[in-house]
């Protein structure tokens, strides 16, 4: 959404890999195999000029291990510097999938950000909230969604009740913003989407779509086409969804 806002004339392909969901429960080797095969599939059939790996889990855990392709690949990472700049209490939570939270790669990524020693960071497993979005429950059952998110935020409070800023370190989590705002209106929510959009724009400089017309959007899904159609329809997106076969 943010990339299309910034670069409306580009043509986009969105692939929802529901066959291999959840990425957060995969081993490193399985995840590497899935992502490399998916990149090769997209490169063969669509020849994109840029690929955004729109998931924190593979971006953090295996992006550095992916072999080099002609097409540039941009990952999505926890927006820690932005969180550090905005926090008033100096207490931040990174909300991510279970395997990401447990991974050594996330620890290394946090260290690489050179965070001030007075800033406290909590890594929090948000897999149950990610699943609310993946299954569409956040749209079909608001009462249950609100209760689950409330329970998860209560768990987070018990770990550190001074947290005032969270990074939405799964690309699913921004869809839950209305629930976060209802339950914790003072909580700062940091979404990496705008950061990624700027990276995409910078990467494509000199190679923008040569057209003044609005670009197209193709939506692909590897499984559960009807469920995805229902979810995006409720979000006001009515483009046709095409199911593809990822036989790996």
C-alpha positions in Angstrom: 0.0 0.0 0.0 2.7 2.5 1.0 4.9 1.6 -2.1 1.9 2.1 -4.4 1.2 5.4 -2.8 4.7 6.6 -3.3 5.1 5.1 -6.8 1.6 4.9 -8.3 2.7 4.4 -11.9 4.6 1.2 -11.3 3.1 -2.3 -12.0 3.0 -4.6 -9.0 2.7 -8.3 -8.3 1.6 -9.3 -4.8 2.2 -13.0 -3.9 0.5 -14.3 -0.8 2.3 -17.6 -0.1 -0.4 -19.2 2.0 0.8 -22.7 1.1 3.9 -22.2 3.3 2.4 -20.1 6.1 3.5 -19.6 8.8 7.1 -18.7 8.0 7.7 -18.2 11.7 7.5 -21.9 12.3 10.0 -23.0 9.6 13.6 -24.2 10.1 16.3 -22.0 8.5 16.9 -24.6 5.8 13.2 -24.9 5.0 12.8 -21.2 4.9 15.8 -20.7 2.6 14.5 -23.4 0.2 11.0 -21.8 0.1 12.3 -18.2 -0.5 14.9 -19.2 -3.1 12.4 -21.2 -5.0 9.8 -18.5 -4.8 12.3 -15.9 -6.1 13.2 -18.2 -9.0 9.5 -18.7 -9.8 8.8 -15.0 -9.9 12.0 -14.3 -11.9 11.1 -17.0 -14.5 7.5 -16.1 -15.1 7.3 -12.3 -14.3 10.8 -10.9 -14.6 10.4 -8.2 -11.9 12.9 -5.4 -11.7 12.8 -5.5 -7.9 11.5 -8.0 -5.3 10.5 -6.9 -1.8 10.7 -9.8 0.6 7.8 -8.5 2.6 8.3 -10.5 5.8 10.5 -9.9 8.7 11.1 -13.6 9.4 13.0 -14.5 6.2 14.5 -11.0 5.9 16.2 -11.4 9.3 17.0 -15.1 9.3 18.0 -16.0 5.8 18.2 -13.0 3.4 22.0 -12.8 3.9 22.2 -16.5 2.9 20.2 -16.2 -0.4 22.3 -16.6 -3.5 22.8 -13.5 -5.6 20.2 -12.9 -8.4 20.1 -10.4 -11.2 17.0 -8.9 -9.5 17.7 -6.8 -6.4 15.9 -8.1 -3.3 14.9 -5.7 -0.5 14.1 -7.1 3.0 11.9 -5.8 5.8 13.6 -5.3 9.2 12.5 -4.1 12.6 12.6 -0.2 12.5 14.7 0.0 15.7 16.4 3.4 15.1 13.0 5.0 14.6 11.7 3.4 17.8 14.7 4.7 19.7 14.1 8.2 18.4 10.5 8.3 19.5 10.4 6.5 22.8 10.1 8.7 25.9 10.6 5.9 28.5 13.5 4.2 26.8 11.6 0.9 26.8 10.8 -0.7 23.4 9.2 -4.0 22.3 9.9 -5.8 19.1 6.8 -7.8 18.1 7.7 -10.6 15.7 7.0 -14.3 15.1 8.2 -17.0 17.5 11.3 -18.2 15.4 12.4 -14.6 14.7 12.2 -13.7 18.4 14.3 -16.8 19.3 16.8 -16.3 16.5 20.4 -15.4 16.9 20.1 -13.3 13.8 17.6 -11.0 15.5 20.1 -10.6 18.4 22.8 -9.8 15.9 20.6 -7.3 14.1 19.8 -5.5 17.3 23.5 -5.3 18.2 24.2 -3.9 14.7 21.9 -0.9 15.4 24.2 0.4 18.1 21.4 1.2 20.5 22.2 3.4 23.5 22.9 1.4 26.6 20.0 3.1 28.5 17.4 1.8 26.0 15.8 -1.5 27.0 14.5 -3.8 24.3 12.0 -6.6 24.8 11.6 -9.3 22.1 8.0 -10.5 22.1 6.4 -13.5 20.3 3.4 -12.1 18.4 2.6 -15.2 16.4 -0.9 -15.4 17.7 -1.6 -11.9 16.6 0.0 -12.6 13.2 -2.4 -15.5 12.8 -5.4 -13.2 13.4 -4.5 -11.4 10.2 -3.5 -14.5 8.1 -6.8 -16.2 8.9 -8.9 -13.1 8.4 -10.3 -13.4 12.0 -9.3 -9.7 12.7 -12.1 -8.8 10.2 -14.7 -11.5 10.9 -14.6 -11.6 14.7 -13.7 -8.3 16.2 -14.6 -9.3 19.8 -12.4 -12.3 19.8 -9.6 -10.4 18.1 -9.8 -7.6 20.7 -9.7 -10.1 23.6 -6.7 -11.9 22.2 -4.7 -8.7 21.6 -5.7 -7.5 25.0 -4.4 -10.7 26.6 -1.1 -10.4 24.6 -0.5 -6.8 25.6 -1.2 -7.8 29.2 1.6 -10.4 28.9 3.9 -7.7 27.5 3.0 -5.4 30.4 4.1 -8.1 32.9 7.5 -8.4 31.2 8.0 -4.6 31.1 5.3 -2.1 32.0 7.4 0.8 30.9 7.2 0.0 27.2 5.8 2.9 25.3 6.9 2.0 21.8 6.5 -1.2 19.7 7.9 -2.1 16.3 5.4 -4.0 14.2 8.0 -6.5 13.1 5.7 -8.6 11.1 4.1 -7.2 8.0 0.8 -8.6 9.2 0.7 -6.5 12.4 -0.2 -3.1 11.0 -3.6 -4.5 10.1 -4.3 -4.6 13.8 -3.6 -0.9 14.5 -7.2 -0.1 15.3 -7.1 -2.7 18.1 -3.8 -1.5 19.4 -5.1 2.1 19.4 -8.3 1.1 21.1 -6.5 -0.8 23.9 -3.3 1.3 24.3 -3.9 4.7 22.7 -0.7 6.1 24.1 1.5 3.3 22.6 3.8 4.4 19.7 3.4 1.9 16.8 6.3 1.9 14.4 5.5 0.4 11.0 8.4 -0.2 8.6 6.3 0.2 5.5 7.3 3.8 4.8 10.9 3.0 5.3 10.7 0.1 2.8 8.9 2.4 0.3 11.7 4.9 0.4 14.2 2.1 -0.2 12.2 0.9 -3.2 12.1 4.4 -4.6 15.8 4.9 -4.2 16.6 1.5 -5.7 14.4 2.2 -8.8 15.9 5.7 -9.5 16.6 5.8 -13.2 14.4 2.8 -13.9 10.9 4.1 -13.1 7.9 3.0 -15.2 7.8 5.2 -18.3 4.1 6.0 -18.0 1.8 8.6 -16.5 -1.0 6.0 -16.1 -1.7 4.3 -12.8 0.1 1.0 -12.6 -1.5 -2.4 -12.4 -1.8 -4.8 -9.5 -1.7 -8.6 -10.0 -2.5 -10.6 -6.9 -1.3 -14.2 -6.7 -1.9 -16.8 -4.0 -0.4 -20.3 -3.6 -3.4 -21.7 -1.7 -6.8 -20.7 -0.2 -7.8 -18.3 -3.0 -11.3 -17.8 -1.7 -10.1 -16.9 1.8 -7.7 -14.3 0.4 -10.5 -12.9 -1.8 -12.7 -12.5 1.2 -10.0 -10.8 3.3 -8.9 -8.3 0.7 -12.5 -7.6 -0.4 -13.3 -6.5 3.2 -10.2 -4.3 2.9 -11.7 -2.6 -0.2 -9.3 -4.4 -2.7 -11.2 -5.9 -5.6 -8.5 -7.0 -8.0 -8.8 -10.5 -9.4 -6.9 -13.2 -7.4 -5.1 -15.9 -9.4 -4.0 -19.1 -7.7 -0.6 -20.4 -8.7 1.1 -23.8 -8.1 4.3 -23.6 -6.1 5.4 -27.2 -6.3 8.1 -27.1 -3.7 
